[in-house]
């Protein structure tokens, strides 16, 4: 095998689109002053620009789920350059970001369980010194100091059998002494202050009646405010301020009413200062657990730091509230309430302000991002905006539609999504015979189609007359809308449910593989199996939805099937390390539906692959097919166009036509482009278990060096971080959404993986 490298103005591969959702954790989104969102998605951190709606980069370093991310705010409120993250791999990683890339991340290891919260501040002495605090499920909070490129653990705070759910660190007013707030599952906030180079507990704040989910500091002049939220549906704002000697000696009037002050003393150098902690206010408005509170980011004005008194909260009641104090009375009031309507979902886990407060963001339990922007010239009106969306679990399979207009994906999150390019001035096409949408009956298992003109809500005269029990309960029906921009997550959840046409019964276990022929007349399906009788393939008619045939050969689960482009063959690969090739029978009298018979196969004596065959695909001319296995081998088989009379002779004709390609890792996906390279070679994409995608060219030559490696997508932005589950080439030239179908320069490849991501790549054909 040889390799090539193209040195051209256009890259061989560029990322056209990436779709993901954030992890199911409260602290997994952070918004920087440069406008970049850091989003924890599976084992990676995606840097996403919501203004341009593009993924700029992905940071790969964690080997487990990323649970929390935090941009480190600089003391002068300039743009952040460092990011801190914690994950299920028990590590804390510091990322130095330059031009949206990270060269050498620094890891801090010491926790023995999952890290669920991180925060960091620069010391007042130098930005080369970073003070980091992390909380983990090992019932400890660790404090780290990063000097230049070295990180050391300064102290470990033990909470016995209790858990700390959020942490935040700042500095006492008018001081260089750090103060740490820990929100715990004992309904208390534990305050620690650095004394004699060790953090000592100085105060325990009582008031919440359930687990404390979020804490965050805000410095305003000589006051330090702490916002806390809990599962008791309340937000509390605490104030820490310096007590002067005069105030300490002053006696209080016994008849005066004043909030209780908790006073503690702090030694700094040779002086001792008294500070007081008092409850400023309690905010109520949410109807379920509150998982996050965040202050509006501070900014620099005329050389001084300004901290706006605006607070954002996110709750499991599916709402996000913006709180501000009244200018005259100082009473904190709800200014804006936004949220999610409809759909069978849970609420919000986190929220963020944009740097200039023009936008607010929430992320939901199922990973969806929700973005609102302030309406022009309207202070308290917020408009939902378009933002990236995707699956929140492993994406198992995907396909381009035959015309190459959109991609359909299926995931372990039990959802199917359609991705397509958006044209602002596109034409709309309607079919009056098609349903407008679907509803789900309360006690039903099928999506009910709703057509134009049907009355969904019964009149008051007909109340009490029900055809079924499920009709007694009102449902959140879809609302037909004429969209002028891509749909939001709310619209996707409620208004784009597809009606169910048919259920097909016949398999004994869960379906593992499906395929459809090019004529769209036959569907092949297979289920998980450990015996021969369960490994049979069922062929279905798309006109009558009846079983046409049962094809039995394999002994274990069929992992993938593929019809040849000319519909003459059905290729099947299995866990039993064998493949089977079924040929359509012609000229059978009085039979309109196709019938398939075994044409060629391998067995334990003739098999070439030594491990599970995970993937297969056909060349566009239906002459050859490709198989990929866990044994790290890719093999091209053929020639299927040669005439044969019986199975024994055809099995002898179908043999390896290529040399064995060793990819260096287990192969989990293979796809052959329907468009040939400029030199007439087949373009083959190979997906590996490690997440890397490799591009090859192959041409039947009979030589050892018949494989030509074009590219290995091992960069962080292009590769997946976990197993590549499926690859699929667009069937035509050009790029979806561009008017370049007649331009033979570009072809597109779609991929999906166990890292929850769906990616679409533009491949420069002339560079292959």
N, C-alpha and C positions, 0 to 999 in steps of 0.2 A: 504494500500500500504506500502511496505517495501522498504528499500534502502540498497545498498551494496557499499563497498569501497574496491578497490583492492590495495594491497600493494605489487607490483611486480616490477621487474627490468624494464619491458617495460610498458610505460604509457598506459592507456586505449585508449586515443585518442591523436594523434599527427597531426599537420598540414603538409600535403604533398605538397600542392600548394595553392597559393593565387594569384588572378589576379585582378588588379585595374588600374585605370588611375587617373591622377592628376586633380584637379579642374581647372576650366576655369578662372584662375586669374594669374596676372603677377608674384607674389611673393610667389608662393606656393611650391617651391622646394629649399632646402638648403643642401649643401654638406659639411660634417664635415671633420676634419683632420684625423679622424679614418677611413674614407672611407665610412661612413654611410650616405645615403641619407634620409633626412626628407621630406616626400611628403604629402601634404595636399590632402586627398581623401575623399570627402563627408564631414561627420562630424568628421572624425578621422585624425590622423597623422600616417602614416606608416613609420617605420624605415626599410629601404631596403638596402641590401648589394649587389651592382652591380657586385662585383667580384665573389661572390658565387651564385648570382641570386636568393636570398631567402629573404622573409620578416621576419625580426627578431622579431619585436614587433609592436603593434599598441597602440597609446596613445588616450584614450577616455576621453573627459572632456567637449568638446564643445557640445552645443545643436543645433547649426546651422552650416552652411557650413564654413569650415576653409578656410580663404582667404589668409593668409600669414604665413610663418614660417621663423625663422632665428636662426641659431646656433650662440651663443654668443662667440666671439673670446676672448681668454685669452691674457693678456698683454705679456706673454712670448711665445706666439704661440704654447703652448702645446695643447693637445687634448681637445676639447670642452666637457663640462659636463652639460651645460644648454641650453635649447631651449625655444624660445619665439614664441608664435603664437597669431593670432587674427582671429576672426570669425564673422559670420553674427549674432551670439547671443550677439553681442556688448561687448564681453569680451576679455581681454588680459590674457593669461595664461602663467606662467613661469613653465617649466618642468625641474626638476633636474634629469638627466639621470645617472643611475648607473647600469652597466652591462646590458645596453640596456633596462632598465626598469625604470619606474617612480613611486615612492611610494606616494608622496603627492604633487600634482601640486598646485601652488599658483595662484589664480585668481585676476585680477585687474578689477574692475567694475566701470564705470562712464560715458562711452560714451552712447549716446542715439540713435545712429544709427550704421550701419555696420562698423566694423573695417577692413580697406583695406590695411594697411601697418604698419609694426613694425620694430624696430631696437633697439639694446641695446649694451652697453659697460660697462665694469667694471670700477669703479672709480679708480684713481691712488692710493688711500689710501688702499683699501682692496677689495678682490674678494668677500667678503660678502656683499658689496654694489654694486648693479646693477642699472645703470641708463637706463631707458627704455623710448622710445618715440613711440607713436602710432598715426596714422591718421585715421579718420573715416569720414563717409558720413554725420555727423552732422556739418560739416564745422569747426571742431576743431582739434587741435593737442594737445595731453596730454603728459605730462612728469611725469614719475613715478620713485620712488626710492624704491628698495627692499633691506631692511636690514634684514639679516638672513631669517626669514620666514614671515616678515611683509612687506606689500606693501602699500605705500601712494602716493597720487597724489600731486606732487609738484606744478604744474602749468598747466593752460589751455590756449592755444593760439587760439584765434578766427580769422577766415578768412572771416567773414561776410557771404556772399552767395557763396563764392568760395570753391572749393574742393582741398585738398592736396592729390596727387596721390601716392607720395613716400616720404619717410623720411630716413635720415641717420645721425648718430651722431658720432663725433670723438673728438680729442683734438687739439688745436692750436699748431703749431710747437714749441717745446721747452717749453711747458707750460702745466699746469694742468687744464686749462680752457676749458670746453667743447664747441664745436661749432656744431650747428644743421643746416642741409640743408633740405629745404622743397620744393619739386617740385610741382607746382600748375597748375590749369587749366587756369590761367591768363598768361601763357607762361613765367613766371618768376620763378627764384629760390630765395627763401627768406632765408637769413642767420641770425641765432640767436646765440648770445654769452652769456654765463652765467656771469652776473654782479650783485653783491649784492644779491646773492641767487635767482635771477630771470633771465630768459632768455629774452634778449632784442634784438630787430631787429637792426642789424648793417649795412646790405647791402642787396640790391635787384639786382640780376644779370639779365640783359636783353640780348636778342639775339635770343632765340628761338621764333618761330612764331606760335606755336601750343601747345597743352597740353603737359606738361612735364611728362613723364611716368616713368623715373628712374633716381635716383641720388645715387652716392656711392663715399666715401672718400678713399684715399690711402695716407699713410704717407711714405715719402722717405727723410730720413735725416732731414734737416731743412725746407723742403717744404711739403706742404699739397696739394694734387691734388684732384679735384672733377670732376668726369665724370658725364655728364648728357645726356639724350636722350629724344627725343620728337616725336610727331606725324608729325613734319615737315621733317622727314627722315634724320635728322642730329644728330651728336654726338658732344658735346662741352666738352673740357677739360679745367678746370680753375685751376689756381695755386694761393695758398695763402702762403706768406712768410713774415718773419719778416723784418721790415725796421729799420736799425740802425740810430742813431742820425746823423751820418755823411751823410748818404744817404738822410735824411730828409732835411738837410740844404743845400745840393748841388743843384745848379741851373742847369737846363737843357739847352742844346744848342737849340736855336730856330730852327736851320736847321736840327736837328736830327729827325729821324723817330722812334717812339717807341709806343708800344701798351699802351693804356690808363690804368692807375693804379687807382683803387679805394682804398683809404686809410682809415682805421678806427683804433681807439685806444681802448685798453683793459687795465683795471686796475686789477692787481693781487697783493693782499696784499698791499704794500705801493709803488709799482712801476707801471709805465704806459708804455705800449709797443705799438708801431705802427705796424700794419700789412697792407700788400697790397694784393689786389685781381686783377689778370689780366687774360685775356683769353690766354691760351697756344696754342690751336689749334682747328680747326673744321674739323671733319671727315665726309666725304660723300662717300657713296657707296651703301647704301640701297635704295630700290625703293619704300618702303612703310613705314608706321609708325614703329618706333623702340620702343619696349616695355621694354627692359631691357639692362643694361650695368653692367658688373661685372669685377673687377680687379682680376688678379691672386692672390691667397692667399699668404700672407707674410709668411716667415719662419725664424727660428733662425739659425744663423751660427756664430760659434766662439764667442758666447755670445752677438751678436748684431742681431737686427731684419733687415731682408732684404725684401724689397718690389719690386718684379719684375715689370717692366713697360710693362705689357701685359694686354690688355683689350679685353673682349669678349662682343659682342652685338648680340641681337636677334631681328628679325623684322617680320612684317606681310608679307613680300615678300618671306617667306618660307626659308630664309637663316640665317646663323649665321656666323659672321666674327670675326676673331682673328686679332687684331691690335697690332703693335709694332713699336717703333721709330727706324729709321735707325741708325746704330751705328756710321756712319761717319757724316751725315748731321743732325741727330736728327729729321728728318721729319717723322711723323707718316704714316705708310704704311699698306695696307692690306696684311697680311701674308697668311692667309688661309680663304677660303670660303667653307662652307659645307651647305647642305640643303636637303629639301624634294622635290622629283620629282614625278609628276603624282598624280592622285587621286583628287577628288573634295573636297579639304580641304582648310582651311585658314592657316595662317602662325604661327610663334612662339610667345609665350607670355613670355618666360623666358629662361635663360641660366645659366650654372654653370661650373666652373673649378673643376677638381679633385684636391686633395691636392698637387699632384706632377706635375700637368699640363700634365700628360700622356693621359688624357681623357677629353673630353668636352661633355656637355649635353645640350639638348634643350627640352623644353616641348611645345607642340603645342596647338592650340585653342581647339581641340577636346580631349585634355587630354593625347595624346600619348607622350611617352618619346622617344627621339632619342639620341643615344650614339655613339660617335666616339672615336676611340683610335689611337694614333700616331703609324704609321707603324714602325717596327724595322729598325733602321739604315737609316731612311728617315725622314728628319726634317719636311718637309711640306706636307707629305702625310698622310691622315687620313682615317681610315677604319671603316665602320659602324659595330657596335657591337650589340649583342643580349641583350635585356633588357626587363623587365616586361611590359606587356600590358594588356588592359582590356577595359571594357565598361565605358562610361562617363555619364551614367544615370542609373536609376533603372533597375536591371536585373529581368525580369518578369518570366522567365521559363527556365528550363534546363532538359536535359535527357542524360543518358549514351546510347551509341549505344549498340545493342544487344550483341556484342562480348566483350564489356567493354574496347575498345581500346581508345575511345576519348569521350569527353563531348561536347555537342552542347548547346549553350545558345542564348537566344533572349532578347533584351533590348528595353527600351523606347527610346534609342538613335538611333533606326531604323537600327541597325546592328545585324547580326547573326555571332557568332564566334564559331570556333571549337578549343578546347584545347585538346592536347594529349601529351604523353611522347615522348621525343626525344631520339632516339638511334643513336649514331654516326656511328655504324657499322651495321645498319639495312638494310634489303633487300627492294628493290623497286619492285612494281608490276604494270604492265601497261596493259591497255585494249585499243586496237586500235580503238574500236568502240565508246569510250567515247570522248567527246569534250575536247580539251586542255584548254579551257578557255572561256571567254565571254567578249563582249564589249557592251557598252551602246550607242545607236545612239543618236545624239544630240537632235532630236525631238521625240524620241521614249520613250515608257514606259516599255519596256521589255528588259531583258538582252539577247543579241543575241549570240547563241553558235557559236564557231569557232572551226573547226575540222582541223586535221593535213592535210597539203597540200593546204589549201585554201589560196588564195592570198588576203592579206588584203589591200595592197596598189596598186592602179591601175597604169598601165604603162603610160608613157607620151603620147603614141599614143592614149590611151583611155580617156585622160583627156577631160572633156566636155560631156562625155556620162555617165549619171547618171540614175539609176533606180528609185531613190526617192530623195526627197529634203534633207533628212538626210545624204545621201552619199556625198553631196557636202562639208561637213565639216569634216576635219580630226579629228580623235579621238585618245586619248592616249591609244593605244592598249596594251594588256598585252604582256609580253615577257616570253616565256617558259624558265625556268631555272632549272638546276640540283643543288639543294641546298645541301651544305655540312654542314650546320648549321641551326638552327631555323630561319625562315624568319623574316626580319625586318618589321617595320610598313609600310615602303614604298612599300615593296613587297606585303604585305597583302592588301594594298589599291588598287594596280594597277593590280596585277597578280593572284589574287585568287578569282576573282568574279565568282560565279556559274551561269551557264546558266539557264534561267527560262524554265520549262517544260510545265506548265499549270496554267491558272488562273481559279478558281472555283467561280462562281457567284451563289447566291441564298439567302444570308442573307441581311436583310434590314439595319443593323447597323454594327459597327466594331466588328470583331471577338474577343471573350473573352476567349474561351477554345477550344482546339483540342485534339484528342486522336487517336491512331492507334492500331489495334489489333496485336497480336503476329505473325499472318500469313502474315502481311503486305498487306492485301487485302482490308481492309475497313478503311476509315478515318471518324471520327465523328467530327463535328464542331458545335459551338454554338456562338451566338452573344449577345451583350448587349440588354436587353429587359426590358420593363416596362409593357408589355401586353403578354397574353398567345400566341398569334399568332406569336410574334417575338421571344419567348423563345423556339421555336421548334428546335430540334436537326436534322441536316441533315447528312445522311450517304452517303458517296461517294465511288465509286469503283476506286481502284488504277490501274485497267487495262483499263477501258474505260473512266474514269474521269467523269462519269455521276452520277446523283443523284440516289441512290438506294431506299431511304426511308426518310420520315420525321416523327420524333417521338415527339409528343406533349403531355406534361403533366404539366410542371411547368408554373408558372405565372410571374416569374421574372428571371433575368439573371442566366443562368447556370454558376456556378463558376469553376467547374472541372468535368472531366469525366475520367473514367478508365475502360478499358476492362479487364476482368479476364484473368489470365495467360493461361487458357485452351480455351479462346475465346468464351465461352458459354454465358457469361453475359456482359452487359454494365451497369456500375454504373454511376449515374448522381446525383450531389448535386447542390443546388441552393440557391439563396438569399432568397427564400421564406421559408427557414428553413426546407425544406423537401428533401428527397432523393427518387430516383426512380431506380428500377432495371429492366432491359430489358433482356429477354432471347432469344437466337437464336432458330429459329424454324427448326426442322429437318424433312426430308422426304417429302418435298413439291415437287410434280412432275413438270418436265419441268422448273425448276428454279435452275440456277447455282449459283446465288448470294444469300448470307444469308439474312434472314428476321428476324427482332426482334419484339417481342411483350412484352407488359408490364407484368412483372412477380410479382413484389411486390413494395410497395411504402408506404410512410407515408403521412398523411394529417394534417390539423390543429387540428384534434382531437387525432391523434395517434403520432404526432411528439414528440420527446424527447428533441431535441435541442431547445433552446428558442431564439437563435440569428442566424445570417447568418452562414451557413455551408460553410467554405472556402476550405476544403481539404478532400480528400478521397484516399484510396488505398486498394489493395487486398493482402491477404496472399498468399504465393507461391503455396499452394495447392488448391486455389480457393474456399475454404470452408467458409472463413470469409472475411469481409471487414471492414475497419476502417473509421470513420468520425471524423473530428475535426471542432470546431465551435468557433465563437466569444464569446460564453458563457463560454469559458475556459474549455470545456468538451471534452474528447476523449471517443468514444464508439466503441466497437467491436460488429458487427452484424453477424448473421448466424443462422443456418448452411445452406449454399446454396447447399450442396450436397444432402439434403433430397428430395425425390420425391414429386411432387405436381401436381395436375390436373388443377387447375385454379388459377386466381389471388387472389381471396378471401382467399383460403386456404394457398397459398404461403405467402401472407402478414402476416398471423398468424404464419407461421413457422419462418419467418425472424424476429427475435427479438433480443434485446441486450443480448449478451453472456458474457459481462464483467460488472464489476462494473464501475460506472462513475468515470473517472479519471479527477481530477481537477488539472490543470497545473499552476494555479495562474495568467495567463494572456491569452489574446485572442490568439487562435490557428490559424495560417495562412498556415501551411504546415504539411503534414503527409506523411511518407514513411515507408513501411514495407520491410525489407530485404528479398531477395530471398534465402538467406542462413540462416538456423536456428542456434540458439545458441547450445552449446555443450550439454545442457540438453534437447534439443528439443523444447525450447520456441521460440516464434516469437520475432524478434528484431524490435522494432518500434522507429523511430526517429520523434520527434515532434518539429516544428519550431514555435516560438512565435512572437507576434507583437513587443516585446521589443528587439528582435534580438537574444535571447538565444535559443540554441538548446538542447533538452533533449533526452536522450536515455533510453528506457524502454524495459523490457522483459515481455511478456504476454503469459500465457498458460491457456487454457480452463479448469477450475477446479470447477467453480460454487461457489467459496468462495469469501469473501469480499476482502481479500488481494491477489488478482490475479495479480496485477500490481507490478513489481519490478523495481524500479528506479536505473539505472546503473550509470548515469552521467548527470550533467548539465554543458554544455559548456558555462560558464559565464565569463571565463577569456577573457581579451581584445584581445588576439591573435586568439582565437577560435571562439568567438561569433561575430555576426554582430552587428552593432551599430543602425541599423534601422530594419524594418520589414523583417523577413525571408519570401521570396517569394516562394521558392520551395526547396524541398529536394528530393534526388534520390540516392538510393543505387546501387552500381555496382552489376550486376546480377551474377557474379561468384566470386569464392574465389581468394585470392591473391591481389596484387597491380599492377595497370597498369604501364607498363614500367619495372617491375621486373619479373624475371623468377621464380615466386613462386606461380603459379596457383595451383600446387599440394599441396602447403603448406596451411593448414587450419587455420593458426594462424591469418591471417589478412583479413579484408574486408574493402571496401572503401565506403565512403559517400560523396556526392557532395551537396553543398548548394549554393544558390544565394539570394541576398537581395536587398532591396531598397537603401542600402548604396553603390551601384555600384560594389560590390565585388562578386567574384566567388571563392569559397573555396572547396578544396578536402581534406578529412580527412582519415587517416589510423586508423582503429579501431581494437584494439587487441581483437580478439574473445575469447581468453582463459580467459580474465579478466572480461568478462561480466557475 
